[in-house]
Structures are given as structure tokens and as C-alpha cells.
Amino acid sequence: MDGCEILDYYRTRFQLKSCFRDGKQHAGITNCQSTDLRKLDFHFNASLAAVNLAKAACKRLGITYFIFSCKSFMHNAYMLERFIGVFGINPAPQVIDKLFKELILFTARAA
């Protein structure tokens, strides 16, 4: 085999390995208790899709991909929207942008 081809295979293998690892640790790929093959297939696809969506979201936001930083980002976004909704705050769009940049990305940068 050519050296470039071996390198491509190794990169692909590493991406698959990290996707399954993140699926096992954070996306619940091993939590399905069904014995039906169709349900298992759907569960595996949903877990791996969640990991891939997290990767795409981190790439879109310019954050270095770590599944726990993406999870903390999503949690912070939910909490900020919840605070704004519960307290009935109606801030200006500039304030919302500033809050999202400072509060939501805080733990993603700290990690």
C-alpha cells in the first residue's frame, strides 16, 4: 500500500473510534434495552447522529470539539433562555448577543 493511503485509512479509523467512544460515554449508545433489530438500529443511528451534530455545532461556533464542552454549551443556552423566559425579560438584541457570547461560551472556552 502507498503511504498516503495508509494515512487516510488511519485517519478514518481514528474518526470512527472517537465517534463510537463519544457515543458510548455521552450519547447513550449502550443504554437501549430492546431486542428488536429495527429499534436497536434506530437507537444506534440516533446516538451517532447526536455526536455528529455536536461536532457540526462546535465547528460552526468555532469551538474546539470536545463533547463535554458542547454539552455545557447546550446546557448554558437552555438555562439562559429559561432565565429570560421565567423572569419575563425582553432585552434588546445587542444585549442578547452579548449574553450569549459571554455566558454560553464561558465554559466551552474554560474547558
C-alpha positions as CSV (number, residue, x, y, z in Angstrom):
1,M,0.0,0.0,0.0
2,D,1.0,3.6,-0.6
3,G,1.9,5.7,2.5
4,C,-0.8,8.3,1.8
5,E,-3.4,5.5,1.5
6,I,-2.3,4.1,4.9
7,L,-2.5,7.5,6.5
8,D,-6.1,8.0,5.1
9,Y,-7.2,4.7,6.5
10,Y,-5.7,5.5,9.9
11,R,-7.4,8.9,10.0
12,T,-10.8,7.3,9.1
13,R,-10.3,4.7,11.7
14,F,-9.5,7.3,14.3
15,Q,-12.6,9.3,13.5
16,L,-14.8,6.2,13.7
17,K,-13.2,5.2,17.0
18,S,-13.7,8.7,18.6
19,C,-17.3,8.8,17.3
20,F,-18.2,5.5,18.9
21,R,-16.3,6.4,22.1
22,D,-18.2,9.7,22.5
23,G,-21.4,7.8,21.6
24,K,-20.8,5.3,24.4
25,Q,-19.7,7.9,27.0
26,H,-22.1,10.8,26.4
27,A,-24.8,9.9,23.9
28,G,-26.2,6.7,25.5
29,I,-25.4,4.3,22.7
30,T,-25.3,1.4,25.2
31,N,-28.5,2.3,27.0
32,C,-31.0,0.7,24.7
33,Q,-32.6,-2.5,26.2
34,S,-34.6,-3.6,23.2
35,T,-34.0,-6.8,21.4
36,D,-35.7,-5.8,18.2
37,L,-33.1,-5.2,15.5
38,R,-35.0,-2.2,14.0
39,K,-35.2,-0.5,17.3
40,L,-31.6,-1.1,18.0
41,D,-30.6,0.2,14.6
42,F,-32.6,3.4,15.2
43,H,-31.1,3.8,18.6
44,F,-27.5,3.4,17.3
45,N,-28.2,5.8,14.5
46,A,-29.8,8.4,16.8
47,S,-26.8,8.3,19.2
48,L,-24.2,8.6,16.5
49,A,-26.2,11.4,14.8
50,A,-26.2,13.3,18.1
51,V,-22.5,13.0,18.3
52,N,-22.1,14.2,14.7
53,L,-24.5,17.1,15.3
54,A,-22.4,18.1,18.3
55,K,-19.3,18.1,16.1
56,A,-21.0,20.2,13.5
57,A,-22.3,22.7,16.1
58,C,-18.8,23.1,17.6
59,K,-17.3,23.6,14.2
60,R,-20.0,26.2,13.3
61,L,-19.4,28.1,16.5
62,G,-15.6,27.9,16.2
63,I,-15.2,25.9,19.4
64,T,-12.6,23.1,19.7
65,Y,-14.6,19.9,19.7
66,F,-15.0,18.2,23.0
67,I,-18.3,16.5,23.7
68,F,-18.5,17.8,27.2
69,S,-17.8,21.4,26.1
70,C,-20.7,21.0,23.6
71,K,-22.9,19.6,26.3
72,S,-22.1,22.5,28.6
73,F,-22.7,25.0,25.8
74,M,-26.2,23.5,25.2
75,H,-27.0,23.5,28.9
76,N,-25.9,27.1,29.3
77,A,-28.0,28.1,26.2
78,Y,-31.0,26.4,27.7
79,M,-30.5,28.0,31.2
80,L,-30.1,31.4,29.7
81,E,-33.3,31.1,27.6
82,R,-35.1,29.7,30.7
83,F,-34.0,32.7,32.9
84,I,-35.1,35.2,30.2
85,G,-38.5,33.4,29.9
86,V,-39.2,32.9,33.6
87,F,-38.2,36.5,34.6
88,G,-40.1,38.0,31.7
89,I,-37.0,39.9,30.5
90,N,-37.3,41.4,27.0
91,P,-33.7,42.6,26.3
92,A,-32.5,44.3,23.2
93,P,-30.9,42.1,20.5
94,Q,-27.5,43.6,21.3
95,V,-27.8,42.5,25.0
96,I,-28.9,39.0,23.9
97,D,-25.8,38.7,21.6
98,K,-23.5,39.9,24.4
99,L,-25.1,37.5,26.9
100,F,-24.8,34.5,24.6
101,K,-21.2,35.3,23.8
102,E,-20.1,35.8,27.4
103,L,-22.2,33.3,29.3
104,I,-22.8,30.4,27.0
105,L,-19.3,30.2,25.6
106,F,-17.7,30.7,29.0
107,T,-17.4,27.0,30.0
108,A,-16.5,26.0,26.4
109,R,-13.5,28.3,26.5
110,A,-12.6,27.3,30.1
111,A,-12.5,23.7,29.2
